[in-house]
Amino acid sequence: MLLPLPAAVAQTASLQNHLALETLRHGYGASTQVSFLFRAVFLTYLLRDRVKDCCGIETFRNAEAALYRCTRRAADDGVWLLPEADIHDLMLILAVHDRQLASVPTHAHDAARATVLRYATGNEPSPIPQADANIPAPGG
């Protein structure tokens, strides 16, 4: 449990996240890709103290807000797209998350995933503290 995730697991998760970002960047995504990115953003935030040079809180807030905007746009017009203006913060987070996947102990990943699951099932608020209460809860 003190060892990091197996390399194949870390590489698969990394590829899944980066492909999700590129798919949404080009307007070919769906809710699945947004879910992958929400998971990556939340896990990166929860594991932020485990790596050096992590992102600041505003990067996480911006990324979360971008994913909510993407979801709202898809509900309005059926297009799952992340505009270029929303890509930068997500790219920074994915770079940090790649380092976490390769180095953070498995038990820490497991605990963070449990927190994300509680959020995803509606049992907890976002793990990222919001400066602006105007960011809705999932489905809100």
A tleap script that builds the chain and sets N, CA, C and O, in Angstrom:
source leaprc.protein.ff14SB
mol = sequence {
  NMET LEU LEU PRO LEU PRO ALA ALA VAL ALA
  GLN THR ALA SER LEU GLN ASN HIE LEU ALA
  LEU GLU THR LEU ARG HIE GLY TYR GLY ALA
  SER THR GLN VAL SER PHE LEU PHE ARG ALA
  VAL PHE LEU THR TYR LEU LEU ARG ASP ARG
  VAL LYS ASP CYS CYS GLY ILE GLU THR PHE
  ARG ASN ALA GLU ALA ALA LEU TYR ARG CYS
  THR ARG ARG ALA ALA ASP ASP GLY VAL TRP
  LEU LEU PRO GLU ALA ASP ILE HIE ASP LEU
  MET LEU ILE LEU ALA VAL HIE ASP ARG GLN
  LEU ALA SER VAL PRO THR HIE ALA HIE ASP
  ALA ALA ARG ALA THR VAL LEU ARG TYR ALA
  THR GLY ASN GLU PRO SER PRO ILE PRO GLN
  ALA ASP ALA ASN ILE PRO ALA PRO GLY CGLY
}
set mol.1.N position { 0.813 -1.193 0.000 }
set mol.1.CA position { 0.000 0.000 0.000 }
set mol.1.C position { 0.860 1.262 0.000 }
set mol.1.O position { 0.376 2.329 -0.377 }
set mol.2.N position { 2.101 1.165 0.407 }
set mol.2.CA position { 2.965 2.338 0.368 }
set mol.2.C position { 3.547 2.574 -1.016 }
set mol.2.O position { 4.128 3.626 -1.283 }
set mol.3.N position { 3.391 1.601 -1.884 }
set mol.3.CA position { 3.888 1.744 -3.252 }
set mol.3.C position { 2.901 2.558 -4.075 }
set mol.3.O position { 1.706 2.573 -3.782 }
set mol.4.N position { 3.400 3.234 -5.104 }
set mol.4.CA position { 2.483 3.943 -6.005 }
set mol.4.C position { 1.658 2.944 -6.811 }
set mol.4.O position { 1.891 1.737 -6.761 }
set mol.5.N position { 0.706 3.467 -7.539 }
set mol.5.CA position { -0.107 2.620 -8.413 }
set mol.5.C position { 0.789 1.872 -9.386 }
set mol.5.O position { 1.849 2.382 -9.750 }
set mol.6.N position { 0.400 0.688 -9.816 }
set mol.6.CA position { 1.176 -0.006 -10.852 }
set mol.6.C position { 1.295 0.886 -12.095 }
set mol.6.O position { 0.370 1.628 -12.427 }
set mol.7.N position { 2.428 0.805 -12.767 }
set mol.7.CA position { 2.693 1.676 -13.919 }
set mol.7.C position { 1.602 1.574 -14.976 }
set mol.7.O position { 1.200 2.591 -15.543 }
set mol.8.N position { 1.122 0.385 -15.247 }
set mol.8.CA position { 0.085 0.221 -16.276 }
set mol.8.C position { -1.206 0.940 -15.885 }
set mol.8.O position { -1.880 1.513 -16.741 }
set mol.9.N position { -1.552 0.913 -14.605 }
set mol.9.CA position { -2.752 1.595 -14.121 }
set mol.9.C position { -2.572 3.106 -14.244 }
set mol.9.O position { -3.469 3.808 -14.712 }
set mol.10.N position { -1.413 3.601 -13.822 }
set mol.10.CA position { -1.134 5.037 -13.902 }
set mol.10.C position { -1.143 5.520 -15.350 }
set mol.10.O position { -1.707 6.571 -15.652 }
set mol.11.N position { -0.527 4.763 -16.235 }
set mol.11.CA position { -0.475 5.155 -17.649 }
set mol.11.C position { -1.856 5.126 -18.289 }
set mol.11.O position { -2.185 5.995 -19.096 }
set mol.12.N position { -2.654 4.148 -17.941 }
set mol.12.CA position { -4.012 4.062 -18.481 }
set mol.12.C position { -4.851 5.252 -18.026 }
set mol.12.O position { -5.559 5.861 -18.828 }
set mol.13.N position { -4.772 5.581 -16.745 }
set mol.13.CA position { -5.527 6.725 -16.221 }
set mol.13.C position { -5.067 8.021 -16.874 }
set mol.13.O position { -5.888 8.862 -17.238 }
set mol.14.N position { -3.763 8.182 -17.022 }
set mol.14.CA position { -3.229 9.386 -17.659 }
set mol.14.C position { -3.724 9.514 -19.095 }
set mol.14.O position { -4.181 10.580 -19.508 }
set mol.15.N position { -3.632 8.438 -19.844 }
set mol.15.CA position { -4.081 8.457 -21.237 }
set mol.15.C position { -5.574 8.766 -21.315 }
set mol.15.O position { -6.006 9.554 -22.158 }
set mol.16.N position { -6.348 8.154 -20.449 }
set mol.16.CA position { -7.794 8.390 -20.419 }
set mol.16.C position { -8.095 9.873 -20.189 }
set mol.16.O position { -8.960 10.444 -20.854 }
set mol.17.N position { -7.383 10.490 -19.252 }
set mol.17.CA position { -7.604 11.901 -18.935 }
set mol.17.C position { -7.214 12.808 -20.092 }
set mol.17.O position { -7.969 13.709 -20.459 }
set mol.18.N position { -6.047 12.577 -20.663 }
set mol.18.CA position { -5.577 13.436 -21.753 }
set mol.18.C position { -6.439 13.269 -23.007 }
set mol.18.O position { -6.700 14.243 -23.713 }
set mol.19.N position { -6.876 12.050 -23.283 }
set mol.19.CA position { -7.772 11.843 -24.424 }
set mol.19.C position { -9.125 12.506 -24.183 }
set mol.19.O position { -9.724 13.043 -25.115 }
set mol.20.N position { -9.604 12.475 -22.963 }
set mol.20.CA position { -10.866 13.147 -22.639 }
set mol.20.C position { -10.753 14.643 -22.901 }
set mol.20.O position { -11.659 15.246 -23.477 }
set mol.21.N position { -9.644 15.241 -22.479 }
set mol.21.CA position { -9.449 16.674 -22.702 }
set mol.21.C position { -9.405 16.994 -24.193 }
set mol.21.O position { -10.062 17.932 -24.645 }
set mol.22.N position { -8.649 16.236 -24.947 }
set mol.22.CA position { -8.536 16.503 -26.388 }
set mol.22.C position { -9.857 16.265 -27.112 }
set mol.22.O position { -10.195 16.992 -28.046 }
set mol.23.N position { -10.595 15.261 -26.688 }
set mol.23.CA position { -11.893 14.984 -27.300 }
set mol.23.C position { -12.847 16.154 -27.080 }
set mol.23.O position { -13.516 16.594 -28.015 }
set mol.24.N position { -12.911 16.658 -25.853 }
set mol.24.CA position { -13.779 17.796 -25.551 }
set mol.24.C position { -13.270 19.080 -26.200 }
set mol.24.O position { -14.063 19.934 -26.596 }
set mol.25.N position { -11.988 19.211 -26.308 }
set mol.25.CA position { -11.389 20.389 -26.938 }
set mol.25.C position { -11.854 20.519 -28.386 }
set mol.25.O position { -11.995 21.629 -28.900 }
set mol.26.N position { -12.090 19.393 -29.036 }
set mol.26.CA position { -12.475 19.404 -30.445 }
set mol.26.C position { -13.972 19.174 -30.655 }
set mol.26.O position { -14.424 18.998 -31.786 }
set mol.27.N position { -14.735 19.175 -29.565 }
set mol.27.CA position { -16.184 19.099 -29.674 }
set mol.27.C position { -16.752 17.727 -29.959 }
set mol.27.O position { -17.873 17.610 -30.452 }
set mol.28.N position { -15.991 16.686 -29.655 }
set mol.28.CA position { -16.457 15.322 -29.926 }
set mol.28.C position { -16.729 14.525 -28.660 }
set mol.28.O position { -16.882 13.305 -28.714 }
set mol.29.N position { -16.790 15.194 -27.542 }
set mol.29.CA position { -16.917 14.491 -26.277 }
set mol.29.C position { -18.345 14.170 -25.902 }
set mol.29.O position { -19.281 14.347 -26.681 }
set mol.30.N position { -18.477 13.693 -24.682 }
set mol.30.CA position { -19.769 13.356 -24.094 }
set mol.30.C position { -19.610 13.460 -22.576 }
set mol.30.O position { -18.558 13.857 -22.075 }
set mol.31.N position { -20.656 13.102 -21.867 }
set mol.31.CA position { -20.602 13.206 -20.411 }
set mol.31.C position { -19.491 12.339 -19.819 }
set mol.31.O position { -18.945 12.669 -18.767 }
set mol.32.N position { -19.158 11.254 -20.474 }
set mol.32.CA position { -18.098 10.369 -19.976 }
set mol.32.C position { -16.773 11.109 -19.879 }
set mol.32.O position { -16.075 10.997 -18.871 }
set mol.33.N position { -16.420 11.861 -20.908 }
set mol.33.CA position { -15.150 12.591 -20.893 }
set mol.33.C position { -15.149 13.674 -19.817 }
set mol.33.O position { -14.132 13.897 -19.161 }
set mol.34.N position { -16.278 14.342 -19.637 }
set mol.34.CA position { -16.363 15.353 -18.578 }
set mol.34.C position { -16.196 14.677 -17.218 }
set mol.34.O position { -15.533 15.218 -16.333 }
set mol.35.N position { -16.785 13.517 -17.053 }
set mol.35.CA position { -16.642 12.781 -15.789 }
set mol.35.C position { -15.190 12.417 -15.512 }
set mol.35.O position { -14.722 12.539 -14.379 }
set mol.36.N position { -14.474 11.971 -16.542 }
set mol.36.CA position { -13.053 11.660 -16.361 }
set mol.36.C position { -12.290 12.892 -15.879 }
set mol.36.O position { -11.443 12.802 -14.991 }
set mol.37.N position { -12.600 14.043 -16.476 }
set mol.37.CA position { -11.879 15.264 -16.106 }
set mol.37.C position { -12.274 15.759 -14.719 }
set mol.37.O position { -11.415 16.213 -13.963 }
set mol.38.N position { -13.558 15.680 -14.370 }
set mol.38.CA position { -13.951 16.019 -13.000 }
set mol.38.C position { -13.177 15.150 -12.014 }
set mol.38.O position { -12.629 15.649 -11.031 }
set mol.39.N position { -13.137 13.852 -12.282 }
set mol.39.CA position { -12.413 12.931 -11.396 }
set mol.39.C position { -10.948 13.343 -11.269 }
set mol.39.O position { -10.411 13.377 -10.162 }
set mol.40.N position { -10.302 13.656 -12.383 }
set mol.40.CA position { -8.889 14.052 -12.353 }
set mol.40.C position { -8.690 15.350 -11.579 }
set mol.40.O position { -7.748 15.467 -10.796 }
set mol.41.N position { -9.572 16.326 -11.795 }
set mol.41.CA position { -9.458 17.606 -11.082 }
set mol.41.C position { -9.609 17.384 -9.581 }
set mol.41.O position { -8.809 17.891 -8.795 }
set mol.42.N position { -10.620 16.635 -9.185 }
set mol.42.CA position { -10.855 16.418 -7.757 }
set mol.42.C position { -9.747 15.584 -7.114 }
set mol.42.O position { -9.298 15.901 -6.013 }
set mol.43.N position { -9.307 14.534 -7.781 }
set mol.43.CA position { -8.213 13.727 -7.231 }
set mol.43.C position { -6.940 14.556 -7.095 }
set mol.43.O position { -6.239 14.466 -6.088 }
set mol.44.N position { -6.649 15.356 -8.102 }
set mol.44.CA position { -5.446 16.194 -8.045 }
set mol.44.C position { -5.530 17.151 -6.872 }
set mol.44.O position { -4.551 17.347 -6.153 }
set mol.45.N position { -6.698 17.749 -6.677 }
set mol.45.CA position { -6.869 18.661 -5.548 }
set mol.45.C position { -6.673 17.921 -4.223 }
set mol.45.O position { -5.943 18.390 -3.350 }
set mol.46.N position { -7.313 16.784 -4.077 }
set mol.46.CA position { -7.235 16.040 -2.818 }
set mol.46.C position { -5.828 15.527 -2.521 }
set mol.46.O position { -5.462 15.356 -1.358 }
set mol.47.N position { -5.043 15.282 -3.561 }
set mol.47.CA position { -3.677 14.765 -3.391 }
set mol.47.C position { -2.620 15.862 -3.554 }
set mol.47.O position { -1.433 15.562 -3.680 }
set mol.48.N position { -3.040 17.117 -3.553 }
set mol.48.CA position { -2.136 18.233 -3.882 }
set mol.48.C position { -0.927 18.337 -2.960 }
set mol.48.O position { 0.130 18.799 -3.389 }
set mol.49.N position { -1.057 17.927 -1.725 }
set mol.49.CA position { 0.061 18.026 -0.779 }
set mol.49.C position { 1.080 16.908 -0.953 }
set mol.49.O position { 2.104 16.890 -0.269 }
set mol.50.N position { 0.814 15.991 -1.849 }
set mol.50.CA position { 1.690 14.832 -2.048 }
set mol.50.C position { 2.773 15.064 -3.094 }
set mol.50.O position { 3.672 14.236 -3.242 }
set mol.51.N position { 2.702 16.182 -3.825 }
set mol.51.CA position { 3.711 16.493 -4.845 }
set mol.51.C position { 4.138 17.948 -4.698 }
set mol.51.O position { 3.399 18.783 -4.177 }
set mol.52.N position { 5.344 18.228 -5.170 }
set mol.52.CA position { 5.830 19.608 -5.176 }
set mol.52.C position { 5.232 20.343 -6.364 }
set mol.52.O position { 4.822 19.734 -7.352 }
set mol.53.N position { 5.190 21.655 -6.249 }
set mol.53.CA position { 4.770 22.517 -7.356 }
set mol.53.C position { 3.378 22.180 -7.862 }
set mol.53.O position { 3.166 22.012 -9.063 }
set mol.54.N position { 2.441 22.085 -6.948 }
set mol.54.CA position { 1.057 21.849 -7.352 }
set mol.54.C position { 0.418 23.182 -7.753 }
set mol.54.O position { 0.987 24.251 -7.530 }
set mol.55.N position { -0.735 23.098 -8.328 }
set mol.55.CA position { -1.473 24.277 -8.784 }
set mol.55.C position { -2.058 25.027 -7.588 }
set mol.55.O position { -2.268 24.455 -6.518 }
set mol.56.N position { -2.313 26.305 -7.791 }
set mol.56.CA position { -2.994 27.098 -6.782 }
set mol.56.C position { -4.492 26.834 -6.798 }
set mol.56.O position { -5.018 26.247 -7.744 }
set mol.57.N position { -5.169 27.267 -5.752 }
set mol.57.CA position { -6.600 27.012 -5.607 }
set mol.57.C position { -7.403 27.582 -6.770 }
set mol.57.O position { -8.388 26.974 -7.187 }
set mol.58.N position { -7.005 28.734 -7.302 }
set mol.58.CA position { -7.764 29.331 -8.412 }
set mol.58.C position { -7.724 28.456 -9.660 }
set mol.58.O position { -8.690 28.421 -10.423 }
set mol.59.N position { -6.627 27.756 -9.871 }
set mol.59.CA position { -6.550 26.844 -11.015 }
set mol.59.C position { -7.609 25.754 -10.883 }
set mol.59.O position { -8.280 25.414 -11.857 }
set mol.60.N position { -7.755 25.212 -9.685 }
set mol.60.CA position { -8.766 24.178 -9.450 }
set mol.60.C position { -10.177 24.741 -9.595 }
set mol.60.O position { -11.043 24.112 -10.204 }
set mol.61.N position { -10.402 25.920 -9.036 }
set mol.61.CA position { -11.726 26.540 -9.158 }
set mol.61.C position { -12.072 26.812 -10.615 }
set mol.61.O position { -13.191 26.548 -11.055 }
set mol.62.N position { -11.107 27.339 -11.358 }
set mol.62.CA position { -11.342 27.631 -12.777 }
set mol.62.C position { -11.646 26.361 -13.564 }
set mol.62.O position { -12.539 26.350 -14.412 }
set mol.63.N position { -10.908 25.299 -13.286 }
set mol.63.CA position { -11.119 24.034 -14.004 }
set mol.63.C position { -12.491 23.452 -13.684 }
set mol.63.O position { -13.202 22.997 -14.580 }
set mol.64.N position { -12.858 23.466 -12.413 }
set mol.64.CA position { -14.171 22.950 -12.036 }
set mol.64.C position { -15.278 23.766 -12.709 }
set mol.64.O position { -16.234 23.201 -13.239 }
set mol.65.N position { -15.145 25.083 -12.687 }
set mol.65.CA position { -16.148 25.945 -13.325 }
set mol.65.C position { -16.220 25.682 -14.828 }
set mol.65.O position { -17.310 25.671 -15.401 }
set mol.66.N position { -15.074 25.470 -15.470 }
set mol.66.CA position { -15.055 25.184 -16.913 }
set mol.66.C position { -15.816 23.899 -17.221 }
set mol.66.O position { -16.541 23.828 -18.214 }
set mol.67.N position { -15.655 22.891 -16.378 }
set mol.67.CA position { -16.355 21.626 -16.601 }
set mol.67.C position { -17.861 21.775 -16.380 }
set mol.67.O position { -18.655 21.161 -17.092 }
set mol.68.N position { -18.255 22.585 -15.399 }
set mol.68.CA position { -19.687 22.854 -15.218 }
set mol.68.C position { -20.251 23.615 -16.414 }
set mol.68.O position { -21.357 23.323 -16.868 }
set mol.69.N position { -19.495 24.594 -16.929 }
set mol.69.CA position { -19.957 25.335 -18.113 }
set mol.69.C position { -20.114 24.396 -19.306 }
set mol.69.O position { -21.078 24.498 -20.065 }
set mol.70.N position { -19.165 23.488 -19.463 }
set mol.70.CA position { -19.235 22.515 -20.556 }
set mol.70.C position { -20.509 21.681 -20.441 }
set mol.70.O position { -21.192 21.440 -21.436 }
set mol.71.N position { -20.820 21.250 -19.239 }
set mol.71.CA position { -22.013 20.443 -19.001 }
set mol.71.C position { -23.281 21.241 -19.299 }
set mol.71.O position { -24.219 20.723 -19.904 }
set mol.72.N position { -23.303 22.505 -18.870 }
set mol.72.CA position { -24.476 23.349 -19.140 }
set mol.72.C position { -24.647 23.600 -20.633 }
set mol.72.O position { -25.765 23.561 -21.146 }
set mol.73.N position { -23.534 23.859 -21.335 }
set mol.73.CA position { -23.616 24.071 -22.792 }
set mol.73.C position { -24.167 22.827 -23.477 }
set mol.73.O position { -24.996 22.922 -24.382 }
set mol.74.N position { -23.706 21.676 -23.046 }
set mol.74.CA position { -24.185 20.425 -23.650 }
set mol.74.C position { -25.680 20.247 -23.403 }
set mol.74.O position { -26.404 19.781 -24.284 }
set mol.75.N position { -26.144 20.613 -22.217 }
set mol.75.CA position { -27.575 20.513 -21.927 }
set mol.75.C position { -28.375 21.481 -22.799 }
set mol.75.O position { -29.502 21.184 -23.197 }
set mol.76.N position { -27.781 22.642 -23.090 }
set mol.76.CA position { -28.477 23.660 -23.892 }
set mol.76.C position { -28.481 23.345 -25.379 }
set mol.76.O position { -29.512 23.470 -26.040 }
set mol.77.N position { -27.321 22.935 -25.914 }
set mol.77.CA position { -27.231 22.778 -27.377 }
set mol.77.C position { -26.732 21.411 -27.844 }
set mol.77.O position { -26.586 21.180 -29.045 }
set mol.78.N position { -26.472 20.510 -26.903 }
set mol.78.CA position { -26.072 19.156 -27.273 }
set mol.78.C position { -24.619 18.988 -27.677 }
set mol.78.O position { -24.216 17.897 -28.079 }
set mol.79.N position { -23.816 20.054 -27.577 }
set mol.79.CA position { -22.411 19.985 -27.984 }
set mol.79.C position { -21.532 19.951 -26.736 }
set mol.79.O position { -21.592 20.839 -25.885 }
set mol.80.N position { -20.724 18.912 -26.652 }
set mol.80.CA position { -19.778 18.766 -25.540 }
set mol.80.C position { -18.446 19.346 -25.996 }
set mol.80.O position { -17.673 18.683 -26.688 }
set mol.81.N position { -18.185 20.593 -25.602 }
set mol.81.CA position { -17.009 21.316 -26.077 }
set mol.81.C position { -16.395 22.116 -24.945 }
set mol.81.O position { -17.096 22.777 -24.178 }
set mol.82.N position { -15.070 22.046 -24.852 }
set mol.82.CA position { -14.319 22.935 -23.971 }
set mol.82.C position { -13.598 23.934 -24.866 }
set mol.82.O position { -12.711 23.548 -25.628 }
set mol.83.N position { -13.963 25.209 -24.787 }
set mol.83.CA position { -13.272 26.194 -25.616 }
set mol.83.C position { -11.823 26.372 -25.170 }
set mol.83.O position { -11.465 26.045 -24.039 }
set mol.84.N position { -11.012 26.886 -26.060 }
set mol.84.CA position { -9.582 27.071 -25.768 }
set mol.84.C position { -9.351 27.854 -24.483 }
set mol.84.O position { -8.395 27.580 -23.758 }
set mol.85.N position { -10.205 28.815 -24.194 }
set mol.85.CA position { -10.039 29.624 -22.982 }
set mol.85.C position { -10.124 28.780 -21.710 }
set mol.85.O position { -9.618 29.185 -20.663 }
set mol.86.N position { -10.755 27.620 -21.793 }
set mol.86.CA position { -10.917 26.756 -20.621 }
set mol.86.C position { -9.891 25.629 -20.540 }
set mol.86.O position { -9.906 24.854 -19.584 }
set mol.87.N position { -9.024 25.528 -21.504 }
set mol.87.CA position { -8.110 24.385 -21.594 }
set mol.87.C position { -6.893 24.510 -20.671 }
set mol.87.O position { -6.469 23.521 -20.074 }
set mol.88.N position { -6.334 25.706 -20.551 }
set mol.88.CA position { -5.043 25.897 -19.867 }
set mol.88.C position { -5.036 25.324 -18.445 }
set mol.88.O position { -4.146 24.549 -18.094 }
set mol.89.N position { -6.010 25.696 -17.641 }
set mol.89.CA position { -6.025 25.219 -16.250 }
set mol.89.C position { -6.163 23.703 -16.181 }
set mol.89.O position { -5.551 23.059 -15.328 }
set mol.90.N position { -6.958 23.139 -17.068 }
set mol.90.CA position { -7.097 21.678 -17.089 }
set mol.90.C position { -5.789 21.001 -17.487 }
set mol.90.O position { -5.447 19.949 -16.946 }
set mol.91.N position { -5.062 21.591 -18.422 }
set mol.91.CA position { -3.762 21.017 -18.805 }
set mol.91.C position { -2.781 21.054 -17.640 }
set mol.91.O position { -2.047 20.092 -17.414 }
set mol.92.N position { -2.767 22.163 -16.899 }
set mol.92.CA position { -1.887 22.250 -15.725 }
set mol.92.C position { -2.231 21.165 -14.708 }
set mol.92.O position { -1.344 20.505 -14.166 }
set mol.93.N position { -3.505 20.990 -14.459 }
set mol.93.CA position { -3.940 19.992 -13.485 }
set mol.93.C position { -3.589 18.585 -13.950 }
set mol.93.O position { -3.135 17.768 -13.149 }
set mol.94.N position { -3.791 18.290 -15.221 }
set mol.94.CA position { -3.456 16.948 -15.711 }
set mol.94.C position { -1.958 16.675 -15.617 }
set mol.94.O position { -1.556 15.539 -15.362 }
set mol.95.N position { -1.133 17.689 -15.815 }
set mol.95.CA position { 0.319 17.499 -15.676 }
set mol.95.C position { 0.679 17.137 -14.233 }
set mol.95.O position { 1.505 16.255 -13.996 }
set mol.96.N position { 0.059 17.818 -13.282 }
set mol.96.CA position { 0.296 17.493 -11.869 }
set mol.96.C position { -0.250 16.097 -11.560 }
set mol.96.O position { 0.395 15.304 -10.874 }
set mol.97.N position { -1.429 15.814 -12.069 }
set mol.97.CA position { -2.045 14.509 -11.790 }
set mol.97.C position { -1.195 13.361 -12.342 }
set mol.97.O position { -1.108 12.301 -11.723 }
set mol.98.N position { -0.577 13.569 -13.489 }
set mol.98.CA position { 0.326 12.540 -14.026 }
set mol.98.C position { 1.451 12.243 -13.036 }
set mol.98.O position { 1.812 11.083 -12.833 }
set mol.99.N position { 2.002 13.285 -12.425 }
set mol.99.CA position { 3.063 13.079 -11.428 }
set mol.99.C position { 2.513 12.345 -10.207 }
set mol.99.O position { 3.179 11.478 -9.642 }
set mol.100.N position { 1.302 12.698 -9.810 }
set mol.100.CA position { 0.684 12.018 -8.671 }
set mol.100.C position { 0.444 10.540 -8.966 }
set mol.100.O position { 0.717 9.677 -8.132 }
set mol.101.N position { -0.065 10.266 -10.152 }
set mol.101.CA position { -0.329 8.873 -10.525 }
set mol.101.C position { 0.935 8.024 -10.446 }
set mol.101.O position { 0.879 6.846 -10.095 }
set mol.102.N position { 2.061 8.622 -10.770 }
set mol.102.CA position { 3.325 7.886 -10.798 }
set mol.102.C position { 4.002 7.781 -9.432 }
set mol.102.O position { 4.887 6.945 -9.250 }
set mol.103.N position { 3.600 8.615 -8.466 }
set mol.103.CA position { 4.393 8.659 -7.239 }
set mol.103.C position { 3.616 8.530 -5.929 }
set mol.103.O position { 4.190 8.102 -4.927 }
set mol.104.N position { 2.367 8.876 -5.906 }
set mol.104.CA position { 1.609 8.874 -4.649 }
set mol.104.C position { 1.229 7.438 -4.275 }
set mol.104.O position { 0.811 6.665 -5.137 }
set mol.105.N position { 1.371 7.079 -2.999 }
set mol.105.CA position { 1.038 5.715 -2.575 }
set mol.105.C position { -0.409 5.331 -2.903 }
set mol.105.O position { -1.312 6.168 -2.900 }
set mol.106.N position { -0.593 4.070 -3.180 }
set mol.106.CA position { -1.907 3.551 -3.556 }
set mol.106.C position { -2.962 3.862 -2.502 }
set mol.106.O position { -4.090 4.210 -2.850 }
set mol.107.N position { -2.620 3.744 -1.225 }
set mol.107.CA position { -3.612 3.994 -0.170 }
set mol.107.C position { -4.112 5.430 -0.211 }
set mol.107.O position { -5.278 5.682 0.093 }
set mol.108.N position { -3.254 6.376 -0.580 }
set mol.108.CA position { -3.685 7.775 -0.687 }
set mol.108.C position { -4.641 7.953 -1.866 }
set mol.108.O position { -5.631 8.677 -1.762 }
set mol.109.N position { -4.343 7.293 -2.983 }
set mol.109.CA position { -5.260 7.323 -4.133 }
set mol.109.C position { -6.611 6.731 -3.746 }
set mol.109.O position { -7.657 7.284 -4.086 }
set mol.110.N position { -6.585 5.612 -3.037 }
set mol.110.CA position { -7.830 4.947 -2.645 }
set mol.110.C position { -8.685 5.866 -1.766 }
set mol.110.O position { -9.898 5.956 -1.960 }
set mol.111.N position { -8.061 6.541 -0.809 }
set mol.111.CA position { -8.800 7.452 0.071 }
set mol.111.C position { -9.372 8.629 -0.717 }
set mol.111.O position { -10.514 9.031 -0.496 }
set mol.112.N position { -8.582 9.175 -1.629 }
set mol.112.CA position { -9.060 10.295 -2.448 }
set mol.112.C position { -10.204 9.851 -3.356 }
set mol.112.O position { -11.188 10.573 -3.518 }
set mol.113.N position { -10.076 8.673 -3.944 }
set mol.113.CA position { -11.152 8.157 -4.809 }
set mol.113.C position { -12.447 7.963 -4.015 }
set mol.113.O position { -13.533 8.211 -4.539 }
set mol.114.N position { -12.343 7.530 -2.778 }
set mol.114.CA position { -13.539 7.360 -1.945 }
set mol.114.C position { -14.226 8.706 -1.710 }
set mol.114.O position { -15.454 8.787 -1.729 }
set mol.115.N position { -13.450 9.746 -1.494 }
set mol.115.CA position { -14.012 11.089 -1.322 }
set mol.115.C position { -14.699 11.553 -2.596 }
set mol.115.O position { -15.798 12.106 -2.546 }
set mol.116.N position { -14.057 11.332 -3.738 }
set mol.116.CA position { -14.653 11.724 -5.023 }
set mol.116.C position { -15.950 10.956 -5.261 }
set mol.116.O position { -16.921 11.524 -5.760 }
set mol.117.N position { -15.977 9.694 -4.915 }
set mol.117.CA position { -17.187 8.888 -5.092 }
set mol.117.C position { -18.331 9.424 -4.234 }
set mol.117.O position { -19.472 9.485 -4.691 }
set mol.118.N position { -18.036 9.811 -2.999 }
set mol.118.CA position { -19.079 10.378 -2.134 }
set mol.118.C position { -19.625 11.665 -2.745 }
set mol.118.O position { -20.830 11.915 -2.691 }
set mol.119.N position { -18.744 12.484 -3.327 }
set mol.119.CA position { -19.192 13.700 -4.008 }
set mol.119.C position { -20.060 13.341 -5.214 }
set mol.119.O position { -21.134 13.912 -5.403 }
set mol.120.N position { -19.598 12.406 -6.019 }
set mol.120.CA position { -20.300 12.048 -7.256 }
set mol.120.C position { -21.688 11.471 -6.984 }
set mol.120.O position { -22.587 11.603 -7.815 }
set mol.121.N position { -21.866 10.843 -5.844 }
set mol.121.CA position { -23.171 10.280 -5.507 }
set mol.121.C position { -24.050 11.284 -4.765 }
set mol.121.O position { -25.144 10.946 -4.314 }
set mol.122.N position { -23.570 12.510 -4.643 }
set mol.122.CA position { -24.374 13.566 -4.042 }
set mol.122.C position { -24.362 13.599 -2.535 }
set mol.122.O position { -25.183 14.283 -1.924 }
set mol.123.N position { -23.443 12.870 -1.921 }
set mol.123.CA position { -23.405 12.815 -0.464 }
set mol.123.C position { -22.477 13.838 0.177 }
set mol.123.O position { -22.485 13.997 1.397 }
set mol.124.N position { -21.679 14.532 -0.625 }
set mol.124.CA position { -20.766 15.545 -0.099 }
set mol.124.C position { -20.658 16.683 -1.098 }
set mol.124.O position { -20.861 16.488 -2.296 }
set mol.125.N position { -20.335 17.887 -0.597 }
set mol.125.CA position { -20.098 19.001 -1.524 }
set mol.125.C position { -18.768 18.808 -2.255 }
set mol.125.O position { -17.984 17.917 -1.926 }
set mol.126.N position { -18.537 19.645 -3.235 }
set mol.126.CA position { -17.274 19.599 -3.967 }
set mol.126.C position { -16.109 19.647 -2.992 }
set mol.126.O position { -16.156 20.391 -2.012 }
set mol.127.N position { -15.071 18.871 -3.244 }
set mol.127.CA position { -13.903 18.932 -2.365 }
set mol.127.C position { -13.125 20.238 -2.513 }
set mol.127.O position { -12.289 20.556 -1.667 }
set mol.128.N position { -13.387 20.991 -3.567 }
set mol.128.CA position { -12.679 22.248 -3.813 }
set mol.128.C position { -13.484 23.382 -3.192 }
set mol.128.O position { -14.609 23.641 -3.619 }
set mol.129.N position { -12.926 24.065 -2.186 }
set mol.129.CA position { -13.671 25.165 -1.573 }
set mol.129.C position { -13.870 26.292 -2.585 }
set mol.129.O position { -12.952 26.665 -3.315 }
set mol.130.N position { -15.073 26.814 -2.608 }
set mol.130.CA position { -15.412 27.837 -3.593 }
set mol.130.C position { -15.362 29.228 -2.981 }
set mol.130.O position { -15.873 29.460 -1.886 }
set mol.131.N position { -14.740 30.144 -3.703 }
set mol.131.CA position { -14.760 31.543 -3.307 }
set mol.131.C position { -16.089 32.155 -3.730 }
set mol.131.O position { -16.573 33.101 -3.110 }
set mol.132.N position { -16.675 31.606 -4.793 }
set mol.132.CA position { -17.909 32.113 -5.372 }
set mol.132.C position { -18.984 31.048 -5.222 }
set mol.132.O position { -18.893 29.975 -5.820 }
set mol.133.N position { -19.975 31.338 -4.442 }
set mol.133.CA position { -21.040 30.361 -4.206 }
set mol.133.C position { -21.949 30.190 -5.417 }
set mol.133.O position { -22.921 29.439 -5.344 }
set mol.134.N position { -21.662 30.864 -6.527 }
set mol.134.CA position { -22.501 30.749 -7.717 }
set mol.134.C position { -22.196 29.514 -8.543 }
set mol.134.O position { -22.889 29.259 -9.528 }
set mol.135.N position { -21.195 28.744 -8.180 }
set mol.135.CA position { -20.921 27.505 -8.906 }
set mol.135.C position { -21.878 26.455 -8.369 }
set mol.135.O position { -21.859 26.145 -7.177 }
set mol.136.N position { -22.714 25.906 -9.242 }
set mol.136.CA position { -23.763 24.999 -8.774 }
set mol.136.C position { -23.234 23.630 -8.381 }
set mol.136.O position { -22.153 23.208 -8.792 }
set mol.137.N position { -24.023 22.964 -7.584 }
set mol.137.CA position { -23.745 21.562 -7.280 }
set mol.137.C position { -24.102 20.746 -8.511 }
set mol.137.O position { -24.808 21.238 -9.392 }
set mol.138.N position { -23.632 19.520 -8.589 }
set mol.138.CA position { -23.968 18.696 -9.747 }
set mol.138.C position { -25.484 18.617 -9.918 }
set mol.138.O position { -26.232 18.430 -8.959 }
set mol.139.N position { -25.901 18.764 -11.155 }
set mol.139.CA position { -27.319 18.716 -11.462 }
set mol.139.C position { -28.064 19.980 -11.085 }
set mol.139.O position { -29.277 20.066 -11.279 }
set mol.140.N position { -27.339 20.985 -10.536 }
set mol.140.CA position { -28.023 22.188 -10.068 }
set mol.140.C position { -27.907 23.361 -10.953 }
set mol.140.O position { -28.448 24.423 -10.645 }
savepdb mol mol.pdb
quit
